[in-house]
């Protein structure tokens, strides 16, 4: 049998009710304390959010109230100072690093990492401007930093041998005019855009069309656009006593071009797809000896000694018959030469970059 619960008398019931009320009061007090603590914490968070919002708003207001960059007129000589050196006896070494990607797409898709060097010289010309003579070497690397030897096409999924960019020499003209930059009082920024258009040498004549036209993408004219931005301390360009070269210069360059010939893109792909070469550069005051160790090692291992010095004239050592042409050479012209096309077509292992020793006597 189950035992009976003891019966509670009136006094017991009152005591029990007081005990229950005390417990409820205690629970209510604890609940109120927890609520108060939560409210205090919430208040702190609200105040922090408010302060953060005010900080963001204040930053925005200060940004709006800050003096905007003002236009500044730069001379042709100022551009030469930023990009190179006014003394024609001096050549300028610029080291590049960046990426090469293609579009269209939601975002450009990277194909290679890029490392390279340009050696250049500025010469006054008969037009009152400057002729810029340079040699351009751009080496393509895989994601793990290995010099790329092959390229898996994202369009036909075939594997092709990589041809690194070896443009030796390259010529460009700098006009004698006013260049509009901007300054915020501390730094000066100026952007130079260069458009280069030429007939595609891969299908420009009957002699080349038979063998090279399949690699032309059925493009008749090649157009490349280089946009280079120089940023330097405004103090480096005083009104009087300007230096012949600016040392502390940040350089960025974007080159838009068709797909390169070694990518062997079909006509539909070539006509709708562009390459984006995005580079950051630095002038190297020590010359070749101041390049990164890895790039110096490639120059030595691959015997790319020609890129250690800038051309001294249009007749300086360059890529054969192309050295005297208006703009020198480029990736499409180089691809059309037998010393580039034949090893690429035959898939000769380790052929690229091609040895280019220039006029070094110990080659």
Backbone torsions as a table, in degrees:
resi	resn	phi	psi	omega
1	UNK	NA	142.2	178.2
2	UNK	-77.0	136.0	180.0
3	UNK	-72.5	147.9	-178.9
4	UNK	-80.2	143.1	175.3
5	UNK	-69.5	141.1	177.5
6	UNK	-64.7	141.8	-180.0
7	UNK	-80.7	140.9	-179.3
8	UNK	-97.1	133.6	175.2
9	UNK	-83.3	176.6	-177.6
10	UNK	-59.1	-43.8	-178.8
11	UNK	-64.9	-39.0	179.6
12	UNK	-62.4	-41.1	-178.6
13	UNK	-63.7	-43.1	179.1
14	UNK	-62.1	-42.8	178.4
15	UNK	-61.4	-41.4	-178.8
16	UNK	-64.8	-41.4	179.9
17	UNK	-64.4	-41.2	178.3
18	UNK	-62.6	-39.2	178.9
19	UNK	-63.5	-42.0	179.8
20	UNK	-65.2	-41.4	179.8
21	UNK	-65.0	-37.4	178.3
22	UNK	-63.8	-42.2	178.6
23	UNK	-63.5	-42.2	179.9
24	UNK	-64.3	-40.7	178.9
25	UNK	-62.9	-40.7	178.9
26	UNK	-63.7	-44.9	178.7
27	UNK	-62.4	-41.0	-178.2
28	UNK	-65.5	-37.9	179.3
29	UNK	-65.3	-45.3	178.5
30	UNK	-61.5	-40.7	179.4
31	UNK	-63.2	-42.1	179.4
32	UNK	-64.7	-39.3	178.9
33	UNK	-64.1	-42.4	179.6
34	UNK	-64.2	-41.4	179.7
35	UNK	-63.3	-42.4	-179.6
36	UNK	-63.5	-42.2	179.0
37	UNK	-63.4	-41.6	178.9
38	UNK	-64.4	-39.8	179.1
39	UNK	-65.2	-40.5	178.5
40	UNK	-62.5	-44.1	179.0
41	UNK	-63.8	-42.9	178.0
42	UNK	-62.3	-38.5	178.2
43	UNK	-63.3	-40.4	176.8
44	UNK	-60.6	-45.1	-179.8
45	UNK	-63.0	-42.0	179.0
46	UNK	-61.6	-42.6	179.7
47	UNK	-65.2	-38.1	178.3
48	UNK	-64.1	-42.8	178.4
49	UNK	-62.9	-41.3	-179.9
50	UNK	-63.2	-44.6	179.7
51	UNK	-63.4	-40.2	178.7
52	UNK	-63.4	-44.5	178.9
53	UNK	-61.6	-41.9	178.6
54	UNK	-64.3	-37.6	178.4
55	UNK	-63.7	-44.2	178.1
56	UNK	-62.9	-43.7	179.6
57	UNK	-62.7	-43.1	179.9
58	UNK	-63.2	-42.2	177.5
59	UNK	-60.7	-41.0	178.8
60	UNK	-64.0	-42.9	-179.9
61	UNK	-64.4	-41.0	178.4
62	UNK	-64.4	-37.8	177.4
63	UNK	-63.3	-39.4	179.3
64	UNK	-69.1	-39.4	-176.1
65	UNK	-77.2	-20.8	-179.2
66	UNK	-63.4	146.7	-178.6
67	UNK	-64.7	127.6	179.0
68	UNK	-70.7	158.1	175.9
69	UNK	-56.9	142.4	179.8
70	UNK	-107.9	146.8	179.3
71	UNK	-63.9	148.5	177.1
72	UNK	-141.2	137.9	179.3
73	UNK	-88.7	127.1	178.1
74	UNK	-116.8	146.4	179.7
75	UNK	-90.0	168.1	174.8
76	UNK	-57.4	-40.3	179.7
77	UNK	-64.6	-33.9	176.5
78	UNK	-62.4	-39.8	178.9
79	UNK	-65.0	-41.2	177.4
80	UNK	-63.6	-40.6	177.7
81	UNK	-59.1	-41.6	-177.8
82	UNK	-71.5	-40.4	-174.6
83	UNK	-89.3	-26.6	-175.5
84	UNK	-154.8	-122.4	-174.3
85	UNK	-147.8	138.9	179.8
86	UNK	-74.2	-23.1	178.9
87	UNK	-78.1	115.6	-176.9
88	UNK	-66.1	-14.6	177.4
89	UNK	-80.1	-11.9	-177.8
90	UNK	-102.3	132.1	171.4
91	UNK	-103.2	156.4	-175.8
92	UNK	-116.2	130.1	178.0
93	UNK	-104.1	126.0	177.2
94	UNK	-122.3	125.4	177.5
95	UNK	-97.8	138.2	-176.7
96	UNK	-118.9	148.8	169.5
97	UNK	-147.8	147.3	-179.0
98	UNK	169.3	-146.1	-175.0
99	UNK	-142.5	155.5	170.5
100	UNK	-122.1	129.3	-174.7
101	UNK	-135.5	169.0	178.2
102	UNK	-129.3	157.5	175.6
103	UNK	-145.1	157.4	24.0
104	UNK	-84.5	170.6	-179.6
105	UNK	158.3	173.7	176.6
106	UNK	-61.8	-44.3	172.4
107	UNK	-134.4	147.7	175.4
108	UNK	-57.8	137.8	-178.6
109	UNK	-99.0	125.5	-177.1
110	UNK	-71.1	135.6	175.7
111	UNK	-100.3	-45.0	-177.7
112	UNK	-146.2	156.3	161.2
113	UNK	-85.4	154.8	-173.2
114	UNK	-130.6	138.9	171.9
115	UNK	-140.4	139.7	-177.6
116	UNK	-169.9	-174.3	-177.1
117	UNK	-147.7	144.7	170.8
118	UNK	-124.4	129.9	170.6
119	UNK	-111.3	129.7	-171.6
120	UNK	-139.2	160.6	178.0
121	UNK	-144.3	141.9	179.1
122	UNK	-108.0	125.6	179.6
123	UNK	-121.3	132.2	173.4
124	UNK	-61.5	142.1	179.2
125	UNK	-119.6	174.9	-175.5
126	UNK	-72.8	-8.5	179.5
127	UNK	-89.5	1.4	-178.1
128	UNK	87.5	1.0	178.9
129	UNK	-110.3	-153.2	178.3
130	UNK	-124.6	144.7	168.2
131	UNK	-102.9	125.7	179.9
132	UNK	-99.8	117.1	-179.9
133	UNK	-105.6	130.1	-176.7
134	UNK	-150.5	165.7	169.8
135	UNK	-123.8	133.6	-174.1
136	UNK	-122.5	123.1	177.4
137	UNK	-123.8	121.5	176.4
138	UNK	-126.1	118.6	-179.5
139	UNK	-103.5	139.4	-176.2
140	UNK	-104.9	136.2	-174.8
141	UNK	-126.2	152.1	174.8
142	UNK	-77.6	175.4	-177.8
143	UNK	-61.4	-28.5	-178.8
144	UNK	-90.3	8.4	175.8
145	UNK	87.2	11.3	178.2
146	UNK	-88.3	138.8	176.8
147	UNK	-58.6	122.7	-174.2
148	UNK	-70.1	133.3	175.6
149	UNK	-110.6	-31.5	-178.8
150	UNK	-130.0	161.9	-176.7
151	UNK	-134.9	120.6	175.2
152	UNK	-92.6	112.7	-175.4
153	UNK	-64.9	128.4	175.6
154	UNK	-75.0	-4.4	-176.7
155	UNK	-101.1	-46.2	178.4
156	UNK	-114.5	-1.3	175.3
157	UNK	63.4	19.7	174.1
158	UNK	-89.7	159.6	-179.5
159	UNK	-103.4	127.5	179.2
160	UNK	-125.7	155.0	178.0
161	UNK	-77.0	139.3	-179.7
162	UNK	-79.8	134.0	171.3
163	UNK	-110.2	112.1	179.6
164	UNK	-72.2	154.1	-177.5
165	UNK	-78.2	116.4	177.4
166	UNK	-129.5	83.3	-178.5
167	UNK	-97.3	100.9	-175.4
168	UNK	-139.2	105.1	3.7
169	UNK	-101.6	173.5	174.3
170	UNK	-125.9	135.8	178.2
171	UNK	-119.1	142.8	171.8
172	UNK	-147.6	160.2	-177.3
173	UNK	-113.9	139.7	175.2
174	UNK	-116.1	116.6	-175.3
175	UNK	-76.0	149.8	176.8
176	UNK	-83.8	92.2	-178.8
177	UNK	-152.7	177.4	176.2
178	UNK	-86.7	130.6	178.5
179	UNK	-108.1	128.6	-176.3
180	UNK	-91.0	118.0	174.4
181	UNK	-113.2	-164.8	176.4
182	UNK	-144.6	152.1	178.7
183	UNK	-140.9	145.2	174.3
184	UNK	-104.9	12.5	-178.5
185	UNK	96.6	-26.4	179.9
186	UNK	-104.8	-46.3	-179.7
187	UNK	-127.2	155.5	178.5
188	UNK	-117.9	138.2	-178.9
189	UNK	-125.7	135.5	175.5
190	UNK	-143.9	140.6	-178.5
191	UNK	-120.1	132.7	178.8
192	UNK	-116.7	126.4	177.7
193	UNK	-110.3	131.1	-179.6
194	UNK	-125.6	122.6	179.1
195	UNK	-107.2	130.9	-178.6
196	UNK	-128.5	119.4	179.9
197	UNK	-123.5	137.8	179.8
198	UNK	-156.2	159.7	178.8
199	UNK	-69.4	134.5	179.7
200	UNK	-64.0	113.6	-177.1
201	UNK	-68.9	-10.9	-177.4
202	UNK	-79.3	-15.3	175.8
203	UNK	-142.9	32.3	-175.0
204	UNK	-88.5	-14.6	-178.7
205	UNK	-147.7	163.6	178.9
206	UNK	-62.3	-35.1	-177.4
207	UNK	-64.2	-38.4	-178.3
208	UNK	-92.4	-26.0	-173.1
209	UNK	-62.3	-37.5	-175.5
210	UNK	-59.8	-41.2	-175.1
211	UNK	-99.5	-33.3	-169.2
212	UNK	-103.0	-17.9	-176.4
213	UNK	-56.9	-36.3	179.0
214	UNK	-58.9	-19.9	-178.0
215	UNK	-102.2	6.7	-175.6
216	UNK	-86.9	-13.2	-173.8
217	UNK	68.3	13.9	-177.5
218	UNK	58.8	29.7	177.9
219	UNK	-96.0	124.1	-178.2
220	UNK	-80.5	-43.8	-178.4
221	UNK	-121.6	133.0	177.8
222	UNK	-96.5	131.4	175.9
223	UNK	-128.3	126.3	174.9
224	UNK	-119.2	148.0	179.3
225	UNK	-129.3	117.0	176.0
226	UNK	-104.2	127.9	175.3
227	UNK	-120.5	115.2	-176.1
228	UNK	-118.4	129.0	-179.7
229	UNK	-115.1	130.4	177.4
230	UNK	-112.3	132.5	175.9
231	UNK	-127.0	127.9	-177.5
232	UNK	-149.2	156.6	178.2
233	UNK	-60.2	132.7	179.9
234	UNK	-58.8	-30.3	-178.1
235	UNK	-64.9	-17.6	179.7
236	UNK	-74.3	-13.2	179.6
237	UNK	-119.1	72.7	177.2
238	UNK	-69.0	166.1	-179.2
239	UNK	-65.7	-32.1	178.0
240	UNK	-130.7	157.0	177.7
241	UNK	67.9	38.7	180.0
242	UNK	-67.4	142.3	176.7
243	UNK	-72.2	164.4	178.7
244	UNK	-78.1	-20.1	178.7
245	UNK	-147.7	143.3	176.2
246	UNK	-93.2	131.9	-175.1
247	UNK	-92.7	-42.1	-174.7
248	UNK	-93.5	82.2	-175.4
249	UNK	-127.1	130.7	171.4
250	UNK	-97.9	128.3	-175.6
251	UNK	-121.6	134.6	171.9
252	UNK	-132.2	141.6	-176.9
253	UNK	-137.7	137.1	173.4
254	UNK	-124.3	127.7	177.9
255	UNK	-118.5	125.7	176.1
256	UNK	-108.8	128.5	-177.1
257	UNK	-151.8	168.5	169.9
258	UNK	-66.7	169.5	174.9
259	UNK	-60.9	145.5	-177.7
260	UNK	-73.9	152.3	-174.3
261	UNK	-58.0	-37.1	-176.6
262	UNK	-66.0	-13.8	178.8
263	UNK	-77.8	-13.2	171.1
264	UNK	51.3	47.0	-178.8
265	UNK	-78.4	143.8	176.4
266	UNK	-69.4	163.8	-177.9
267	UNK	-57.6	-45.3	179.3
268	UNK	-61.1	-37.8	178.9
269	UNK	-71.8	-46.4	-177.2
270	UNK	-61.7	-32.7	-176.4
271	UNK	-78.9	-14.6	-175.7
272	UNK	-121.0	3.7	-174.1
273	UNK	-125.3	139.8	179.3
274	UNK	-124.1	152.9	172.5
275	UNK	-96.9	142.7	174.8
276	UNK	-122.1	113.2	175.9
277	UNK	-101.2	114.4	-175.9
278	UNK	-116.9	116.2	-172.9
279	UNK	-127.1	147.5	167.3
280	UNK	-112.6	135.9	-175.2
281	UNK	-127.1	159.3	174.6
282	UNK	-141.6	135.3	173.7
283	UNK	-72.8	135.5	-175.7
284	UNK	-108.7	99.5	-175.3
285	UNK	-63.6	-25.5	-179.9
286	UNK	-81.4	-1.9	-177.3
287	UNK	76.8	-153.6	-177.2
288	UNK	-56.3	-35.0	-178.9
289	UNK	-65.5	-15.5	179.6
290	UNK	-96.1	1.5	177.6
291	UNK	-67.8	161.5	175.6
292	UNK	-58.4	150.3	-176.7
293	UNK	-59.2	-41.0	-177.7
294	UNK	-64.4	-39.6	180.0
295	UNK	-71.6	-39.2	175.3
296	UNK	-60.0	-38.8	179.7
297	UNK	-63.9	-39.3	178.2
298	UNK	-66.4	-41.5	178.5
299	UNK	-59.7	-40.1	-178.4
300	UNK	-75.9	-46.9	-176.7
301	UNK	-64.5	-41.2	-177.4
302	UNK	-91.1	3.6	-179.6
303	UNK	54.6	56.3	179.3
304	UNK	-104.1	47.2	-172.0
305	UNK	-71.1	-20.0	-179.7
306	UNK	-59.1	-27.3	-175.1
307	UNK	-82.9	4.1	178.2
308	UNK	-81.6	-16.0	-179.5
309	UNK	-135.3	149.2	176.6
310	UNK	-83.1	154.6	173.6
311	UNK	-59.7	150.6	176.9
312	UNK	-103.4	-13.3	176.9
313	UNK	-163.8	174.6	177.5
314	UNK	-67.3	-19.0	-179.9
315	UNK	-94.5	5.1	178.9
316	UNK	-67.1	160.9	-178.3
317	UNK	-55.6	129.1	179.2
318	UNK	-151.2	-151.0	-176.2
319	UNK	-89.9	73.6	172.8
320	UNK	58.9	-131.5	-174.7
321	UNK	-68.0	-14.7	-175.7
322	UNK	-79.2	-10.4	-170.1
323	UNK	-68.0	-25.1	-177.1
324	UNK	-98.9	0.7	-179.4
325	UNK	-72.3	169.9	-171.5
326	UNK	-57.1	-46.4	-175.9
327	UNK	-113.5	13.8	-178.1
328	UNK	75.2	-134.3	-175.5
329	UNK	-118.7	174.8	178.8
330	UNK	-159.3	178.8	-174.9
331	UNK	-61.4	-35.0	-176.8
332	UNK	-76.1	-41.1	176.6
333	UNK	-63.3	-44.2	-179.5
334	UNK	-62.8	-40.8	-179.9
335	UNK	-61.4	-30.5	-177.4
336	UNK	-79.2	-6.7	178.7
337	UNK	-85.3	151.2	-176.4
338	UNK	-67.0	-32.8	-177.6
339	UNK	-71.0	-14.3	175.3
340	UNK	-103.8	-48.3	-174.0
341	UNK	-65.4	-43.5	-175.5
342	UNK	-63.1	-50.2	177.8
343	UNK	-65.4	-28.9	176.9
344	UNK	-69.2	-46.8	-178.3
345	UNK	-64.1	-36.9	-179.1
346	UNK	-85.0	-0.1	177.3
347	UNK	56.0	46.1	-179.7
348	UNK	-68.7	120.7	-175.7
349	UNK	-64.7	132.1	175.8
350	UNK	70.4	19.2	-176.9
351	UNK	-71.9	-27.5	-173.3
352	UNK	-120.6	142.8	3.2
353	UNK	-71.8	147.8	179.6
354	UNK	-69.3	143.1	175.3
355	UNK	-59.8	135.0	177.8
356	UNK	-145.6	96.6	-173.8
357	UNK	-94.7	-5.3	-179.4
358	UNK	64.0	-134.2	-178.0
359	UNK	-105.2	22.8	178.0
360	UNK	-67.3	128.3	-173.3
361	UNK	-75.4	-18.5	-177.9
362	UNK	-96.0	22.1	-178.4
363	UNK	-66.3	NA	NA
